[in-house]
Amino acid sequence: MRKTLALFSLSLGIAFVNPVRSVVAQVPILTAPPVPSIPSRVPQPVIIPTTRPRVPQPQPSINPATPVLNPISLSNDCTPMYACLGWDEQLFWGGKGKGKAGDRSALIESIDNSLGYLKNPSAARIYQNYPDKEITLDRVRRSLLRFRDLVRTSKSPADLQAAVRREFTFYKSVGNDGKGTVKFTAYYEPIYEASRVPTSEYKYPIYRLPDNFVNWQKPHPKRLELEGKDGLLGKNGPLSGLEMFWFRDRFDAYLIHIQGSAKLELTDGTVTGVGYANGTDYPWTSIGKELLKDGQITQKQATMPGIVDHFRRNPQSMDDYLPRWERFIFFRDKGNTPATGSIGVPVTPERSIATDKSLMPPGALALINASFPYVGDGGGLEYRKVSRFVLDQDTGSAIKTPGRVDYFMGTGNIAGDRAGVTGGNGTLYYLLLKR
C-alpha cells in the first residue's frame, strides 16, 4: 500500500533532514523552524507512528533521590499577560471571527478521567509513597476539582489565569539540566487497514498473548523464531492459532509493534483497536541505524521516507532488517474504544501528556510551555508557542527523567502529521492548591 510520508522520523534512530525531530538536535522554542505544507493526500493513507515503542509501564513507588519538582514564586508584574504562566488561549477560541471553538469540554473530560483514576487503590498506594509530602492524593484531587470549577466559570484566558495564579502553587520540573529545560515530543494513535481473516492480499498477522507466556523460559524466542524471516511463519510456527488480524503490508504490522497500539479499519466495515498485552525481553534496535551502518542508505536518505522507499524498491531486504529488532510484541483487542494511557484512563487529544511515572505525580494537573505545529490557513503546518493546561495520564518506554514530555496529538492523519514534526525544548509545571 502506498504511504503518505510527511516528515516522520519515527524515532528509529534515523537522522531527520529538518532538525525539528532530529535524534540529536533540540530546537529552541523561540526559534522553531518553518514546516513545509502537508502534501496532498492519496486515498486511505497509512500514517507512520512517531515514537519509540509505547507500551504500558508498571507503576513503581515514586522515590527520586532528589526533588524533581520545586515550588516557584510568581511575579505580580508580569506583562503582557499572555506571556505569563497560566495563559491558555485555546480554551477560549471561538466566537465571532475566531473560526474554531475552544476545547473546554475536552479539558473537563480529561480532568474527570484523572479524578476517576485517583479513586483507585493503585493511586492511593503510589501517592502514599510519593517522597514530596506536600504532594498528596487528597491535594491533587482537590486541585483538580477546584480547577474544573474555574475552567467552567471563567469567561476568558485572563480570568482563568488570574484565578489559577491566585489559588495555586506552581511546581517546576528540574528538567534535563537542573534548570527546567524539558524536551518535548508528540505521539498519536495511527489508523491502519486490516482483515479479521487471512486472504491472499491480507497475509501478515499480529498475535495475541499466549496463555502460558509468563512461563516462557528466558532468553525468550527472538522475532525471527516467532514470525519467520519473511513474516509469514504463521501456522507453521510457535504462534499458530494466536493470529488476531492480518495486514496487506508487512511494514504496517511491524510499525504497530513499534507503536504498541493502533486503531484498525477492517475490511468488514467495522472499527476496532489493538493495544499492548506483553512483549519478549529484548532491547530496542533501530532499523534506520542498521541500514545506514550497512551502507544500504546514505545519510541523506536516512529519513522515514528514505527507509520506506528503500523497502519499496528492495522488499526482500525486510527479511534481513526487520528481524534485527528481536523483541516481539503481543496484543489485545480493545474494541472501538479511546486510546488509553498508562494509568488506565482515556487520553485526550492535546490535553494528555506522558511523563516518567517513576518520578511525576500520575493524574495530576500540569501546565506546559512549548512550541507545537498547527494547520495554518494555507493547509501547511505552522509553529505556535503555546501555554497549555494538561493532565499527566500516560508514559512510554522512552519517556525517562524529569526532562521528557510526550504530548498526545490525537488519532489519524493530521494528528500524525503534527506529531511527526513536534520537537524542541519547553518547560513543565504541576499545579496544586495553596491550601
Salt bridges, closest charged atoms under 4 A:
ASP88 OD2 - ARG351 NH1 2.68
ASP88 OD1 - ARG388 NE 3.68
ASP103 OD1 - ARG351 NH2 2.85
ASP112 OD1 - ARG148 NH1 2.37
ASP138 OD1 - ARG141 NH2 3.04
ASP138 OD2 - ARG142 NE 2.94
GLU167 OE1 - ARG146 NE 2.79
GLU193 OE1 - ARG248 NH2 2.37
GLU201 OE2 - ARG248 NH1 2.88
GLU227 OE2 - ARG223 NH1 3.54
ASP249 OD2 - LYS3 NZ 2.55
ASP252 OD1 - LYS3 NZ 3.59
ASP268 OD2 - ARG196 NE 2.95
ASP281 OD2 - LYS218 NZ 3.38
GLU290 OE1 - LYS293 NZ 3.21
GLU290 OE1 - ARG324 NH1 2.73
ASP294 OD2 - ARG324 NH1 2.85
ASP309 OD2 - ARG313 NE 2.84
ASP319 OD1 - ARG250 NH1 2.84
ASP320 OD2 - ARG324 NH2 3.08
GLU326 OE2 - LYS222 NZ 3.44
GLU350 OE1 - ARG388 NH1 3.31
GLU350 OE2 - ARG418 NH1 2.89
ASP392 OD1 - LYS357 NZ 2.23
ASP394 OD2 - ARG54 NH2 2.75
ASP406 OD2 - ARG54 NH1 2.90
ASP417 OD2 - ARG41 NH2 1.96
